[in-house]
Protein backbone atom coordinates (compact mmCIF):
# COMPACT_ATOMS: atom_id res chain seq x y z
CA UNK A 1 0.00 0.00 0.00
CA UNK A 2 2.07 2.79 -1.37
CA UNK A 3 5.07 1.31 0.40
CA UNK A 4 3.91 2.77 3.72
CA UNK A 5 5.52 1.32 6.84
CA UNK A 6 2.70 0.38 9.23
CA UNK A 7 5.06 -0.99 11.90
CA UNK A 8 4.44 2.00 14.20
CA UNK A 9 0.75 1.07 14.19
CA UNK A 10 0.68 -2.49 15.51
CA UNK A 11 -3.03 -3.23 15.00
CA UNK A 12 -3.07 -1.75 11.50
CA UNK A 13 0.09 -3.69 10.62
CA UNK A 14 -1.44 -6.98 11.83
CA UNK A 15 -4.63 -6.31 9.87
CA UNK A 16 -2.66 -5.38 6.74
CA UNK A 17 -0.50 -8.52 6.91
CA UNK A 18 -3.59 -10.73 7.36
CA UNK A 19 -5.35 -9.05 4.45
CA UNK A 20 -2.29 -9.33 2.23
CA UNK A 21 -1.93 -13.05 3.03
CA UNK A 22 -5.62 -13.72 2.35
CA UNK A 23 -5.47 -11.91 -1.01
CA UNK A 24 -2.20 -13.49 -2.23
CA UNK A 25 -3.95 -16.41 -4.03
CA UNK A 26 -6.14 -13.86 -5.83
CA UNK A 27 -3.27 -11.72 -7.11
CA UNK A 28 -2.59 -9.31 -4.24
CA UNK A 29 0.14 -7.43 -6.11
CA UNK A 30 -2.15 -6.79 -9.08
CA UNK A 31 -5.05 -5.79 -6.83
CA UNK A 32 -2.82 -3.45 -4.82
CA UNK A 33 -1.27 -1.92 -7.93
CA UNK A 34 -4.66 -1.27 -9.54
CA UNK A 35 -6.08 0.26 -6.36
CA UNK A 36 -2.99 2.41 -5.85
CA UNK A 37 -3.24 3.69 -9.42
CA UNK A 38 -6.91 4.54 -8.95
CA UNK A 39 -6.25 6.38 -5.69
CA UNK A 40 -3.30 8.26 -7.19
CA UNK A 41 -5.49 9.35 -10.10
CA UNK A 42 -8.15 10.70 -7.74
CA UNK A 43 -5.58 12.51 -5.60
CA UNK A 44 -3.90 14.11 -8.63
CA UNK A 45 -7.24 15.61 -9.71
CA UNK A 46 -7.63 17.42 -6.39
Helices and strands as residue ranges (DSSP letters): H 10-23, G 24-26, H 28-45
